[in-house]
């Protein structure tokens, strides 16, 4: 099965997952920047198309590039993965995954979450300010829920929480 993985990565965590997945599946890999320049017909040669993007403010970066093409790619195996700083067990992850595809799109594609991390040194200024504000808000809150405690721990400082176990469900879905 000829597979391509297109990804957008701000600080390297999504790129890491795309590379791990490409190695596991024997897939080709392309940055979003390069894929965005390609004509839609370019993707006709692939049996499976996977898009990976990073999460910010409960949205998958550049996901509309992928979701807007699902109708054209009904005959292909389609998956999208997102990489965020939230712990995978965080309740907001399910909400993010559920709203990332419409009910119609869910008939043809599936979305997955991969726990990433934060690298404040590589983040854009606006992303850095957003995350620092969010971390301060969480840390100042009294009577935090378990979700908020886990989230505060993850976003307070740079950290890498990537793990190859998160690509396993994606690979299983694509190869089934």
Secondary structure as UniProt FT lines:
FT   STRAND          3..7
FT   HELIX           13..25
FT   STRAND          28..31
FT   HELIX           32..36
FT   HELIX           40..45
FT   STRAND          48..56
FT   TURN            57..58
FT   STRAND          59..60
FT   TURN            61..62
FT   HELIX           63..67
FT   TURN            68..69
FT   HELIX           70..73
FT   TURN            74..75
FT   STRAND          77..84
FT   TURN            88..89
FT   HELIX           91..100
FT   TURN            103..104
FT   HELIX           105..107
FT   STRAND          109..115
FT   STRAND          117..118
FT   TURN            120..122
FT   HELIX           125..140
FT   HELIX           146..155
FT   STRAND          159..160
FT   HELIX           165..175
//
